[in-house]
Amino acid sequence: MAGEPQEPSTGADDTVLQQQYLRALSSFEGIVLSQIDVKNALGDRLNYSIRAGLIILSVIAFSILILLLTLSSQINRISGVVGAMNTHFSAITLRMDEITENLASMEVQVAQLQSIEQSTATMQVEMEQIGTSMTTIQASVLNVGGHMAGARQNVENISLTMGAMNNEVQGMGAEMHRMAKPARTMNNIFPFP
């Protein structure tokens, strides 16, 4: 008789254990489903983040392309402007050379003013011999001699100034040629039409 009461308690224990097992199984299933939901949400966020990153990278790449095209067109324009400036400076240099030659001929002509001054002195002596009525003309000739000397000095100063300007313009032409070298190099590196 002692064995009979143990059978019902074993059946009840099995039922309780079965219920506990089912509860544990449903809890485990809920935990696994919640983990799957969390992983799906994280995967969706990761996909959205990757798509947003790709869109941002595409926008950045497009912006860089636009900047490169703009820079290339600007370099072409700068190269054209610098080339035109070099042409103008070459023309200016040629004209300054012509001016220098003209000033040299003017110096030769002004150098002849010394002989004119000597002739004027001779004329003064002769005018003194002519008479006292010509003293006014003598004073005028002396003034002309003084003005001629001043004009000669002024022309020499102008010649020196024009020579210095010619040197400056030639230096500017060489500097512009040197400044255009990086732009030509960039144009050779990025040969856009």
Secondary structure, 3 states (H helix, E strand, C coil): CCCCCHHHHHHHHHHHHHHHHHHHHHHHHHHHHHHHHHHHHHHHHHHHHHHHHHHHHHHHHHHHHHHHHHHHHHHHHHHHHHHHHHHHHHHHHHHHHHHHHHHHHHHHHHHCHHHHHHHHHHHHHHHHHHCHHHHHHHHHHHHHHHHHHHHHHHHHHHHHHHHHHHHHHHHHHHHHHHHHHHHHHHHHHCCCC
